[in-house]
């Protein structure tokens, strides 16, 4: 028996299922007593293993769209596609009557559509046609520079005689590690340092002293030299770190040149600040650091029995050249997950 078509299928090269197979299944689940001269247009499309079906009104207005994921037998696909089209058509055309397959003709009128229960029915995706998804704002990659290294330099104190620096200069070794944003901003720094001895005259001998220090504090990284050109993981601009620390110091003082030389340790809490300029961008990065340390506690060495005294410097100026092993950790998207989901839903 010939049945008037309920929808018109657009030409397609989809062979599983064919439009004829879908049309036959559609006639089994959808019926109408009205004469329909303006048929809606159904289109089948395949992308890899996925099968898409969409239905438009004759004027191009979308009725619905679904995608069937995965590989399934052609007969099952034809049945699933037909039931999908029938559901859409009965929603927009009151004269169309939807009935599940297998019911006699006299049960087709007014029968509610069943819920698909077969485990063989292909999974349905994209329940209705929606406007094309617009991409959200682009992610803002954020890089963090991590570094650990060593610096060798000199330490001196302001001259007590009105000069710039005291001639007693010590060599210092510092181990330093830090983290700061690649593009600039706040970070942190940790340093451990030690120096060779310096001497101050005391009676007929000397008081020789040195400090072992540990410090921790914030860093503010600046980028100089124009706009960034190499992305979040490598910034070609010169990096300059402004740093300030709370310093803990262990001070050792010993006598030299006396008939009996004494020595001892004491502990200080002080502050430090400096400017560190990075001289490279590679994995091994040299730097130069100019620093200033202040120790508020006054330390005085005594000679006995003369009772002569010598006051130790409370300010140190340092200049060090260092080399650090550095790397960059990059986050692909720094936006919160909620913001990314909101952008996807626009």
C-alpha positions as CSV (number, residue, x, y, z in Angstrom):
1,X,0.0,0.0,0.0
2,X,1.4,3.4,-1.0
3,X,1.4,6.0,1.8
4,X,1.7,9.7,1.2
5,X,5.0,11.0,2.6
6,X,4.8,12.9,5.9
7,X,8.1,14.7,5.4
8,X,10.4,15.3,2.5
9,X,14.0,14.0,2.7
10,X,16.8,16.1,1.2
11,X,19.2,14.3,-1.1
12,X,22.0,12.7,0.9
13,X,24.8,10.1,0.4
14,X,24.1,8.5,3.8
15,X,23.7,4.8,3.2
16,X,23.1,3.6,6.8
17,X,20.2,4.1,7.1
18,X,18.9,5.1,3.8
19,X,16.1,7.7,3.5
20,X,13.8,5.0,2.2
21,X,14.4,2.9,5.4
22,X,13.7,5.9,7.6
23,X,10.6,6.9,5.6
24,X,9.2,3.3,6.0
25,X,9.7,3.4,9.7
26,X,8.2,6.9,9.9
27,X,5.0,5.7,8.2
28,X,4.7,3.1,10.9
29,X,4.8,5.5,13.8
30,X,3.2,8.7,12.4
31,X,-0.1,9.2,10.6
32,X,-2.5,12.0,9.6
33,X,-5.8,12.2,7.9
34,X,-5.1,15.7,6.6
35,X,-3.7,16.5,3.2
36,X,-0.2,18.0,3.7
37,X,1.1,19.9,0.7
38,X,3.9,21.8,2.4
39,X,6.1,19.1,3.7
40,X,8.9,19.7,6.3
41,X,12.4,18.8,5.1
42,X,14.5,16.2,6.9
43,X,18.2,15.9,6.3
44,X,20.6,13.1,7.3
45,X,24.3,13.8,7.7
46,X,27.2,11.6,8.8
47,X,30.4,12.7,10.5
48,X,32.6,9.7,11.2
49,X,30.5,7.2,13.3
50,X,28.0,9.9,14.3
51,X,24.7,10.4,12.5
52,X,22.8,13.7,12.6
53,X,19.3,14.4,11.7
54,X,17.6,17.8,11.4
55,X,14.2,18.9,10.3
56,X,13.3,22.4,9.0
57,X,10.0,24.0,8.0
58,X,9.6,24.7,4.2
59,X,10.7,28.3,4.9
60,X,13.9,27.1,6.6
61,X,12.8,27.6,10.2
62,X,14.5,24.8,12.3
63,X,12.2,22.3,14.0
64,X,14.8,20.1,15.7
65,X,18.2,18.5,15.5
66,X,19.8,15.4,17.1
67,X,23.0,13.5,16.8
68,X,23.2,9.7,17.3
69,X,26.7,8.8,18.6
70,X,28.5,5.5,17.9
71,X,28.1,2.6,15.5
72,X,24.7,0.9,15.5
73,X,22.8,-1.5,13.1
74,X,21.1,0.4,10.2
75,X,17.7,-0.9,11.1
76,X,18.0,0.4,14.7
77,X,19.2,3.8,13.4
78,X,16.3,4.0,11.0
79,X,13.8,3.2,13.8
80,X,15.4,5.8,16.2
81,X,15.6,8.5,13.5
82,X,12.0,7.9,12.5
83,X,10.7,8.1,16.1
84,X,12.7,11.3,16.6
85,X,11.2,12.9,13.5
86,X,7.7,11.7,14.4
87,X,8.0,13.3,17.8
88,X,9.0,16.7,16.4
89,X,6.3,16.6,13.7
90,X,3.5,15.7,16.1
91,X,4.6,18.6,18.4
92,X,4.4,21.2,15.6
93,X,1.6,19.7,13.5
94,X,-1.6,18.9,15.6
95,X,-3.0,16.9,12.8
96,X,-0.2,14.4,13.0
97,X,-0.8,11.5,15.4
98,X,2.2,9.7,17.0
99,X,1.9,6.0,17.9
100,X,4.6,3.5,18.9
101,X,5.5,0.9,16.3
102,X,3.5,-2.4,16.4
103,X,0.1,-0.9,17.5
104,X,-2.9,-1.5,15.2
105,X,-4.2,1.4,13.2
106,X,-7.2,2.0,15.5
107,X,-4.9,2.5,18.5
108,X,-2.8,5.2,16.7
109,X,-5.1,8.0,17.6
110,X,-4.5,9.6,21.0
111,X,-1.8,7.1,22.1
112,X,1.0,8.7,24.1
113,X,4.5,8.2,22.8
114,X,6.5,5.6,24.7
115,X,9.8,6.1,26.3
116,X,12.5,4.2,24.4
117,X,13.5,1.3,26.6
118,X,15.7,-0.9,24.3
119,X,19.3,-1.0,25.2
120,X,20.0,-1.3,21.5
121,X,18.6,2.2,20.8
122,X,21.4,4.6,19.9
123,X,22.2,7.3,22.4
124,X,20.7,10.6,21.5
125,X,22.6,13.9,21.9
126,X,21.6,17.5,21.3
127,X,18.0,17.4,22.3
128,X,16.9,20.4,20.3
129,X,18.5,22.8,17.8
130,X,20.1,25.8,19.5
131,X,22.0,28.8,18.2
132,X,25.6,28.2,17.4
133,X,27.8,28.2,20.5
134,X,29.9,31.3,20.8
135,X,33.3,30.9,22.3
136,X,33.9,32.6,25.6
137,X,36.7,35.1,26.3
138,X,40.1,33.6,25.5
139,X,42.0,32.0,28.5
140,X,44.7,34.1,30.1
141,X,47.7,31.9,30.5
142,X,49.7,32.7,33.7
143,X,53.3,31.6,34.2
144,X,55.3,31.4,37.5
145,X,59.1,31.5,37.5
146,X,60.8,29.2,40.0
147,X,64.5,29.6,40.7
148,X,67.2,28.3,43.0
149,X,70.8,29.3,42.9
150,X,73.9,30.7,44.5
151,X,75.6,34.1,44.6
152,X,79.1,35.1,45.4
153,X,79.8,38.7,46.5
154,X,81.3,41.2,48.9
155,X,80.1,42.7,52.1
156,X,81.1,45.9,53.7
157,X,79.9,48.4,56.3
158,X,79.7,52.2,56.1
159,X,83.0,53.7,57.2
160,X,83.0,55.1,60.8
161,X,85.6,57.7,59.7
162,X,83.3,59.6,57.2
163,X,84.2,57.6,54.2
164,X,81.8,55.6,52.0
165,X,82.7,52.1,53.1
166,X,84.9,50.6,55.7
167,X,88.0,49.0,54.1
168,X,87.3,45.7,55.9
169,X,85.5,43.8,53.2
170,X,84.3,40.2,53.5
171,X,83.4,37.6,50.8
172,X,79.9,36.2,51.1
173,X,78.1,33.1,49.7
174,X,74.3,33.1,49.5
175,X,72.0,30.3,48.5
176,X,68.7,31.8,47.3
177,X,65.4,30.5,46.0
178,X,62.3,32.3,44.8
179,X,59.0,32.3,43.0
180,X,57.5,35.2,41.0
181,X,55.0,35.7,38.2
182,X,56.7,35.5,34.8
183,X,55.0,38.7,33.6
184,X,55.6,40.6,36.9
185,X,53.9,40.9,40.3
186,X,54.3,39.7,43.8
187,X,56.3,36.7,44.8
188,X,58.5,35.3,47.6
189,X,62.2,34.7,48.3
190,X,64.2,32.6,50.8
191,X,68.0,33.0,51.3
192,X,70.7,31.5,53.4
193,X,74.1,33.3,53.6
194,X,77.5,33.2,55.3
195,X,80.6,35.4,55.0
196,X,84.3,35.4,55.8
197,X,85.6,37.3,58.8
198,X,86.0,41.0,59.1
199,X,88.1,42.7,61.8
200,X,87.9,45.9,63.9
201,X,90.9,47.2,66.0
202,X,90.7,46.5,69.7
203,X,93.5,47.5,72.1
204,X,96.6,45.7,71.0
205,X,94.7,43.1,68.9
206,X,91.5,42.7,66.9
207,X,88.0,41.6,67.3
208,X,87.2,39.4,64.3
209,X,83.5,38.7,63.4
210,X,81.3,37.1,60.9
211,X,77.5,36.3,60.4
212,X,75.5,33.4,59.2
213,X,72.1,34.5,58.1
214,X,68.7,33.3,57.0
215,X,66.0,35.5,55.5
216,X,62.6,35.3,54.0
217,X,60.3,37.9,52.6
218,X,58.3,39.2,49.6
219,X,59.4,40.0,46.1
220,X,57.9,42.4,43.6
221,X,58.9,41.6,40.0
222,X,59.1,44.3,37.4
223,X,59.4,43.8,33.7
224,X,61.3,46.5,31.8
225,X,61.9,47.1,28.1
226,X,58.6,47.3,26.4
227,X,55.8,44.8,25.7
228,X,56.1,41.1,26.2
229,X,56.7,39.2,23.0
230,X,57.3,35.6,23.9
231,X,54.1,34.5,25.7
232,X,53.4,33.5,29.3
233,X,56.2,30.9,29.6
234,X,59.1,33.1,28.4
235,X,59.1,36.9,28.8
236,X,61.9,38.6,26.8
237,X,61.8,41.8,28.9
238,X,64.4,42.3,31.6
239,X,63.3,41.1,35.0
240,X,64.0,43.3,38.1
241,X,63.1,42.0,41.6
242,X,62.6,44.4,44.5
243,X,62.9,42.3,47.7
244,X,62.6,42.8,51.4
245,X,63.2,40.2,54.1
246,X,63.1,39.5,57.8
247,X,66.6,38.3,58.6
248,X,67.8,36.0,61.4
249,X,71.5,36.2,62.1
250,X,74.1,34.2,64.1
251,X,77.0,36.5,65.0
252,X,80.4,35.0,65.9
253,X,83.0,37.3,67.5
254,X,86.5,36.2,68.5
255,X,89.6,37.9,69.8
256,X,92.9,37.9,67.8
257,X,96.4,39.0,68.9
258,X,95.7,38.8,72.6
259,X,97.5,36.7,75.2
260,X,94.2,34.9,75.7
261,X,91.6,35.0,72.9
262,X,88.0,34.4,73.7
263,X,85.1,33.8,71.3
264,X,81.3,33.5,71.4
265,X,78.1,33.5,69.4
266,X,75.0,35.7,69.7
267,X,71.8,35.9,67.7
268,X,70.1,38.8,66.0
269,X,66.8,39.7,64.3
270,X,67.1,42.3,61.6
271,X,65.9,43.4,58.2
272,X,67.2,43.4,54.7
273,X,66.2,44.8,51.3
274,X,67.7,44.9,47.8
275,X,67.4,45.0,44.1
276,X,68.1,42.0,41.9
277,X,68.5,42.3,38.1
278,X,68.2,39.2,36.0
279,X,70.7,39.1,33.1
280,X,69.3,36.2,31.0
281,X,66.2,34.2,30.1
282,X,67.5,30.7,29.7
283,X,67.4,27.7,32.0
284,X,70.6,29.0,33.7
285,X,70.0,32.6,34.5
286,X,72.7,35.0,35.9
287,X,71.8,37.9,38.1
288,X,73.3,40.8,40.0
289,X,72.0,41.7,43.5
290,X,72.6,44.9,45.4
291,X,71.5,44.6,49.1
292,X,71.4,46.3,52.4
293,X,71.0,44.7,55.8
294,X,70.3,46.4,59.2
295,X,70.8,44.8,62.6
296,X,69.2,46.9,65.4
297,X,71.0,45.3,68.3
298,X,74.2,46.9,69.3
299,X,77.3,44.6,69.6
300,X,80.4,45.8,71.5
301,X,83.7,43.8,71.9
302,X,85.7,44.3,75.1
303,X,89.4,43.9,75.8
304,X,90.5,42.9,79.3
305,X,92.1,44.2,81.5
306,X,92.4,47.4,79.4
307,X,88.6,47.8,79.1
308,X,89.0,49.1,75.6
309,X,85.9,48.6,73.4
310,X,85.1,48.3,69.7
311,X,81.6,48.6,68.3
312,X,80.6,46.3,65.5
313,X,78.8,47.7,62.4
314,X,75.0,47.4,62.4
315,X,74.6,48.0,58.6
316,X,76.0,45.8,55.8
317,X,76.1,46.7,52.1
318,X,76.5,43.8,49.7
319,X,77.0,43.3,46.0
320,X,76.7,39.8,44.6
321,X,76.8,38.0,41.2
322,X,74.8,34.9,41.1
323,X,73.6,32.0,38.8
324,X,70.3,30.3,39.2
325,X,68.6,27.2,37.7
326,X,65.2,28.5,36.7
327,X,62.0,27.1,35.2
328,X,58.5,28.3,34.4
329,X,55.2,26.6,35.4
330,X,52.4,27.7,33.1
331,X,48.7,27.4,33.8
332,X,46.6,27.2,30.6
333,X,43.6,29.0,32.0
334,X,43.6,31.1,35.1
335,X,39.9,31.8,35.1
336,X,37.7,30.0,37.7
337,X,35.8,26.9,36.4
338,X,32.5,28.8,37.0
339,X,33.6,31.6,34.7
340,X,34.6,29.2,32.0
341,X,31.3,27.4,32.2
342,X,29.4,30.7,32.0
343,X,31.3,31.7,28.9
344,X,30.5,28.3,27.3
345,X,26.8,28.8,27.9
346,X,26.6,32.2,26.2
